């Protein structure tokens, strides 16, 4: 079994302050191939990245294939029950082992020369191995699949780091764990299931445009005008001055749009779920009543799920989960699926239909955002003006125990927090 020992280093002449400032970012952060490569080398090859959910590899032998930056990986539950993140590359001549997006296998056999690896990554068989001579037997144990040296999870969400050293996952997640807790508080079992398959959207935009847009409270009235006209009777107002909604920089690149104060003020359950009544979900409500005291249950059903970006690639989109895969400086794949609750078939069917309506190929939300990202990227071909403005709400940001908060939903507080972390990591600042 081999591990990743070293990461590429960056030259010392890169001055991040020339492209990221407190109230603006330079257009090159979205268009420069050199900066994109630097992101892959720093953000994705040295830090924690979301890779899978434990429900996707719940049985021995289960695996899913993903990518960390540009590195293809296999997230596998080995025969010993341990979850590993293996690099999807034969150690002989670099052939990609697994092409399927998911499956169950005790071993992986390379289609090129037949080298076979156990699902724990160890090399188990080499056809015609005598041709390598006696010396090969001494190094055979070193030719197992390379694996991410650090793999950890928080309440089922699996993260991996390709760097042997660095902050712990707990330190990386910081305040964002409360968003995961908030989502799981809606499940009678305290768990979710992400096996409904992933919808994939190819965005013709830089990956940062996709993720920072997810916590942009300014664009909804304009980009999604048709959506809110259709659902207005079942939702709260999206005019920032009329709602008690805050945007928040949680620190470390994590950020959110938080509707909890507005929902508590209205004190209606399931506003976040189309104002569904309890009697429409009897099995779910019964299970929740068994799991929670009445006072806590009412609050959970009022507040609902989070709308939170977890740095760098995970988005808890209320009852949907999204993660992004950078493809090129101007291309991104966004994966989305519905957050299902084990044992709640009736509610899960409704959640799936809602996910299709919002995030599906003809969905109301992600189709709009995909077009906006493409138009942003196209607009950046005009190199003047050089800077993109992120000054909205800067003078009204306040600090409290939850982070940097702005009571104006349209403030660009989340984006400023994102780029503070980006500058720290990409600029390699202490």
C-alpha positions, 0 to 999 in steps of 0.5 A, a space after each residue: 500500500 502506498 501513500 502520497 508523500 509530497 505535494 507540489 510547491 508553489 513559487 514565492 513570487 505569487 502575490 495574492 493581494 494583487 488579485 483578491 482584496 477585501 471588496 473585490 476580486 480580479 477577473 483573472 481568478 476565474 480565467 487564468 489557467 495558471 491560477 486554476 492549476 494553483 487551486 488544484 495544487 493547494 485547495 484540492 491537493 492539500 486540504 480537506 475535500 468532500 468525497 462521498 457519504 457513508 450511505 453510498 458505501 454502506 456494505 462491504 465491497 461498496 465503492 463509488 468513483 469520484 475526483 479530487 481536483 484532477 485525481 481520480 479516486 475510488 471511495 471503497 469500503 474494504 473487506 475489513 469494513 474500513 472506508 478508504 480513498 484509493 487513487 484510481 490508477 493501476 500501479 503498473 502502467 497507470 491504467 484507470 481501474 474503475 470506470 463505473 460510477 458505483 458498484 460492489 467488488 472484492 477486487 479491482 482488475 486492471 483491464 490492461 495487463 490484469 494486475 488485480 488489487 483487493 478492495 483494501 488497495 493491496 496488490 493480490 495478483 500479477 499475471 505471469 509474474 515470473 517474468 519480473 524476476 526474483 527482485 519483484 517479489 521484494 517490492 510487490 508489497 509496495 505496489 498496492 494502490 496509492 491512497 489518501 493519507 487522511 480520511 475522516 467523516 462527520 456524521 456520515 459525510 466523508 472527507 479526504 485530504 491528499 496531504 499527509 499533514 494539516 489541520 484535522 477535519 474538525 478544525 477544517 469544518 469549524 462552525 459548519 458542523 452546525 449546518 450538518 446537525 441542522 439537516 440531520 435533526 430533521 431525520 427520525 434516525 439522525 441519518 440521511 441516505 444519498 443513494 437516489 443517484 446523482 444528477 450531473 450538470 455541466 456548467 460552462 463556468 469556473 467552479 468558484 462561480 458555481 459555489 459562491 452563487 449558491 450563497 448569493 442572496 442578491 440574485 434570486 429576485 432577478 435570476 429566479 423571478 419566474 420561480 418565485 412568482 410561481 411559489 410565492 403563496 407557499 414561501 416567504 418574501 424574497 425581498 431583502 427588506 421584508 424578511 428577517 434573513 441573514 447571510 453569514 460568513 462562518 469562517 474558514 470559507 464556509 458561509 450560509 443564507 440563514 432563514 431560521 429567524 424569519 421562519 421562527 417569527 412566522 412559527 409555521 411548520 414546513 414552510 421550507 417544504 411547501 407548507 405541507 401539513 403534518 397530516 400529509 406526512 403521518 409516518 414521518 411525523 409519528 417517527 419524529 414524535 418518537 425521536 424528539 420531545 414535542 417542543 424540540 420537534 416543533 422548532 425543528 419542523 419550523 426552522 427546517 434544513 440549512 442553506 450552507 456552503 462547506 468549503 471548498 466543494 460541498 453545498 447543503 441546499 436545504 433538502 438537496 446535496 450538491 458537490 462540485 468537480 472542477 474540470 477546467 478553468 471554465 468548466 465545472 460539473 455539479 452533482 446534486 441529489 436529494 437528501 432522503 430519510 431512511 424508512 420514510 418512503 412517502 416523504 422521500 418520494 415527495 422529496 425526490 419530486 421536489 429535487 427534480 423540480 428544482 435541480 433536475 435537467 429542466 429544473 427551475 433553479 439550477 437551469 437558471 444558475 447554469 445560464 448565469 454562470 455561462 454568461 458570467 464566464 462569457 462576460 469575463 472575455 471582456 477584460 475591462 473593467 479588471 475587477 469584480 465588485 464584492 462591496 455590497 454590505 461591507 459597512 454593515 457586517 457585524 461580528 458575533 458568536 456565529 461569524 460575520 453576519 449581515 441582516 441584509 440578505 443581499 449583502 455579499 458577506 458570504 462571497 467576501 468570506 469565501 475569498 478570504 479563505 481562498 486568499 489564505 490557501 491559494 496565497 499560502 498565507 499563515 
